[in-house]
Amino acid sequence: MKIHNLRQPSTWGQICAGLLLMAGLASGTFLVRRAVFAPPVKAQSGCSAATLSGEYGYSGSGVLVQDGASIENAHVGRLRFNGAGTINEGKEANTYLGVNDGTAVILGFSGTYTVDSTCRGTATLNYEGGTSATFSFVAAGGGTDFVYVARDAANSVYQGSGTAINR
């Protein structure tokens, strides 16, 4: 008899669950709550820079590493993909735990992006003030959505997702 698991968690989900279990074992503390993992985003095929076109809103979080200190971050913003590899009209609001009394820092940006045939891509954003960041992402839903992760030279890490506002 062959048994099929139709709701198998993703590898990342298994890793996260394992880390939570190890943390609980080490501290003697356990969360009595069922962990819910989002289904993994599966890349499509036949994508290109034109897959992402129009205005998108996004939100995410991360850990900024600055002068050796780790600072939690939350960010929201909007940007416009032109469908040919250019990002413009970008605006992002960032809040940092314990910095500026939580007052948001607003940054404008522009940049470039690429999308391969499997809908995986990279984007380089150039922020006002001279900083830049490179993100890896996956486009989904025919280009209506994307998920992203980033890590910079200082080991700051960000993740989040975006959805088309006007295509």
Summary of the structure (lengths in Angstrom):
residues: 167
radius of gyration: 18.3
end to end distance: 48.9
largest distance: 63.1
contacts: 431
relative contact order: 0.19
helix: 16%
strand: 50%
